[in-house]
Amino acid sequence: MRKKVRVTKSSGNVFADIGLPNAAAHSIKADIVLRIAARIKSKGLTQAKAASLLGLAQPDVSKLLRGHFAGYSYDRLFGYLNALGEKVCIEISEAKTKKEARLELEMAD
């Protein structure tokens, strides 16, 4: 006899799905860290070389790349992107409705 598996559709934000406060901020930071990891990989950097470039200890780079980014500000993460050769632009615009007033991240390829 097969048991039915209950499936819940994701909202698109795993942090919201598990009920974390500030889920949008966590999701955006995760996307930024993924971009940092991709940049480190594309440059062929070891964690030690990346650490030197970012001004971190190698174990801190390892923790960051494994998703331990809760203590990092956007400013600090953006600084890491700059150190890796990425341009970061911040745009602030008026929202037409309260629902549109939210934090968003767009990254070019």
C-alpha positions in Angstrom: 0.0 0.0 0.0 1.4 3.3 -1.0 1.2 6.3 1.2 0.3 9.6 -0.3 3.1 12.2 0.0 2.0 15.7 1.1 3.6 18.3 -1.1 3.5 22.0 -0.3 4.2 24.4 -3.1 7.1 26.8 -2.4 6.5 30.5 -2.3 9.8 30.9 -4.1 11.6 32.0 -0.9 12.7 29.1 1.2 13.3 31.4 4.2 9.7 32.5 4.1 8.6 28.9 3.6 10.3 27.9 6.9 8.9 30.9 8.7 12.0 33.0 9.2 11.5 36.7 10.0 13.0 39.1 7.3 12.8 36.3 4.8 13.2 38.7 1.8 16.5 40.0 3.3 17.8 36.5 3.9 16.9 35.5 0.3 18.6 38.5 -1.2 21.8 38.0 1.0 21.8 34.3 -0.2 21.7 35.4 -3.8 24.5 37.9 -3.2 26.6 35.1 -1.5 25.9 32.9 -4.5 27.2 35.6 -6.8 30.3 36.0 -4.6 30.9 32.2 -4.8 30.4 32.2 -8.6 32.9 35.1 -9.0 35.5 33.3 -6.8 35.1 30.2 -9.0 35.2 32.1 -12.3 38.4 33.8 -11.2 39.9 30.4 -10.2 40.6 31.6 -6.7 41.3 29.3 -3.8 39.5 30.2 -0.6 42.9 31.4 0.8 43.4 33.7 -2.2 39.8 34.9 -2.0 40.2 35.5 1.8 43.3 37.7 1.1 41.4 39.7 -1.6 38.3 40.1 0.6 40.2 40.9 3.8 38.9 37.9 5.6 40.4 34.8 7.2 40.1 31.6 5.1 37.7 29.9 7.6 35.4 32.9 7.3 35.3 32.6 3.5 34.5 28.9 4.0 31.6 29.7 6.4 30.3 32.5 4.1 30.3 30.2 1.1 28.5 27.5 3.1 25.6 29.9 3.9 26.6 31.4 7.2 25.9 35.0 6.3 23.5 36.2 9.0 26.0 38.5 10.5 26.9 40.2 7.3 25.5 43.6 6.2 24.5 44.4 2.6 27.3 46.9 2.6 29.9 44.3 3.6 28.7 41.8 1.0 28.6 44.5 -1.7 32.2 45.4 -0.7 33.2 41.8 -1.4 31.6 42.0 -4.8 33.5 45.1 -5.5 36.8 43.5 -4.4 36.0 40.7 -6.9 35.5 43.1 -9.7 31.7 43.5 -9.7 29.9 46.8 -10.0 27.1 47.3 -7.6 24.3 49.8 -8.3 21.5 50.6 -5.9 18.3 52.1 -7.2 15.6 53.6 -5.0 12.3 54.4 -6.6 8.8 55.4 -5.5 6.4 52.5 -5.3 2.9 53.1 -6.6 1.3 50.9 -4.0 2.3 49.6 -0.6 2.5 46.1 -2.0 5.1 47.3 -4.5 7.2 48.8 -1.7 9.7 46.0 -1.2 13.3 45.0 -1.4 14.4 43.5 -4.7 17.6 42.4 -6.2 18.4 42.3 -9.9 21.7 40.9 -11.1 23.0 41.1 -14.7 24.7 38.0 -16.1 
